[in-house]
Amino acid sequence: MARHLFFSGKGGVGKTSLASATAVRLADGGRRTLLVTTDPASNLADVFEQEIGPRPRPIAAVPGLDAQEIDADAAARAYRDKALAPLRGLLPEGVLRTVEEQMSGPCTVEIAGFDEFIACMLDGHYDRVVFDTAPTGHTLRLLGLPAAWSLHIEDSARGSGQTCIGPVDQLRTSKEQYDEAVRRLRDGQNTLFVFVAQPERTSVEETLRASRELEALGMTNHRLYINGVIPAAAAVHPFFRSRRQMQRAAVAELVGRFAGAADEVPLLEEEVKGVRMLRALGRWVNTDVDAVG
């Protein structure tokens, strides 16, 4: 029974809706659940029709569900403020400005945001943690960071002793956390990767490529949702009948070539917005959700 579920896919395929519906279903089933988005362009607040912030916040209409938006820029600012606070009054202002500039690069932002992600993974307060990730390329980079950053710390320890966010000696605990994150991500009993794709040929190759790249990182427990399938009953009009035929070909290819389990999710009549529609969508979220979530 996986504790961590990662939803990934191209932008606009419905992964936020399916991640949110899964989180609602888990919470409705009595599991203390955290829904986290790592997407800077997330619309999680619109989906739940309430404010979501950088710290876990209860979803008013779903007891047992908290949601959080990771803000890498805000995390980097907080990290800089914390690191520089003990130095203020001890070092000249010019030196402080130089140090602050050195800690304002993309490396610091990436790692600060990633540390927030790690903290969510290792938080023992929740039974389940559901991650709504940014589009596929960003997600692959994110999931490759634990091993890459752990190696960077080792290399820095043998060299200058410095990383972009501080001395190696101050990062020993972080390295242990990164190593633990790698272990959990590669543990198929602990982590499930859920790919969301549209029933279109353009989604086929990207989904399969992303699945292969995760396997190369040692992350092999995969599931696929094919979202937006036109129901047979709706295919009476020639346009929808033609579209459905195209979709069936794409579905057949995805199911035939994807290594894990695959489920179809129908195109719904209404926009997925608000808890009522999330629960309606949740009916199509893998009927044995307990076995995967």
Rosetta blueprint (number, residue, H / E / L):
1 M L
2 A L
3 R L
4 H E
5 L E
6 F E
7 F E
8 S E
9 G L
10 K L
11 G L
12 G L
13 V L
14 G L
15 K H
16 T H
17 S H
18 L H
19 A H
20 S H
21 A H
22 T H
23 A H
24 V H
25 R H
26 L H
27 A H
28 D H
29 G L
30 G L
31 R L
32 R L
33 T E
34 L E
35 L E
36 V E
37 T E
38 T L
39 D L
40 P L
41 A L
42 S L
43 N L
44 L H
45 A H
46 D H
47 V H
48 F H
49 E L
50 Q L
51 E L
52 I L
53 G L
54 P L
55 R L
56 P L
57 R E
58 P E
59 I L
60 A L
61 A L
62 V L
63 P L
64 G L
65 L E
66 D E
67 A E
68 Q E
69 E E
70 I L
71 D L
72 A H
73 D H
74 A H
75 A H
76 A H
77 R H
78 A H
79 Y H
80 R H
81 D H
82 K H
83 A H
84 L H
85 A H
86 P H
87 L H
88 R E
89 G L
90 L L
91 L E
92 P L
93 E H
94 G H
95 V H
96 L H
97 R H
98 T H
99 V H
100 E H
101 E H
102 Q H
103 M L
104 S L
105 G L
106 P H
107 C H
108 T H
109 V H
110 E H
111 I H
112 A H
113 G H
114 F H
115 D H
116 E H
117 F H
118 I H
119 A H
120 C H
121 M H
122 L H
123 D L
124 G L
125 H L
126 Y L
127 D L
128 R E
129 V E
130 V E
131 F E
132 D E
133 T L
134 A L
135 P L
136 T H
137 G H
138 H H
139 T H
140 L H
141 R H
142 L H
143 L H
144 G H
145 L H
146 P H
147 A H
148 A H
149 W H
150 S H
151 L H
152 H H
153 I H
154 E H
155 D H
156 S H
157 A H
158 R H
159 G L
160 S L
161 G L
162 Q E
163 T E
164 C L
165 I L
166 G E
167 P E
168 V H
169 D H
170 Q H
171 L L
172 R H
173 T H
174 S H
175 K H
176 E H
177 Q H
178 Y H
179 D H
180 E H
181 A H
182 V H
183 R H
184 R H
185 L H
186 R H
187 D L
188 G L
189 Q L
190 N L
191 T E
192 L E
193 F E
194 V E
195 F E
196 V E
197 A E
198 Q L
199 P L
200 E L
201 R H
202 T H
203 S H
204 V H
205 E H
206 E H
207 T H
208 L H
209 R H
210 A H
211 S H
212 R H
213 E H
214 L H
215 E H
216 A H
217 L L
218 G L
219 M L
220 T L
221 N L
222 H E
223 R E
224 L E
225 Y E
226 I E
227 N E
228 G E
229 V E
230 I L
231 P L
232 A H
233 A H
234 A H
235 A L
236 V L
237 H L
238 P H
239 F H
240 F H
241 R H
242 S H
243 R H
244 R H
245 Q H
246 M H
247 Q H
248 R H
249 A H
250 A H
251 V H
252 A H
253 E H
254 L H
255 V H
256 G H
257 R H
258 F L
259 A L
260 G L
261 A E
262 A E
263 D E
264 E E
265 V E
266 P E
267 L L
268 L L
269 E L
270 E L
271 E L
272 V L
273 K L
274 G L
275 V H
276 R H
277 M H
278 L H
279 R H
280 A H
281 L H
282 G H
283 R L
284 W L
285 V L
286 N L
287 T L
288 D L
289 V H
290 D H
291 A H
292 V H
293 G L
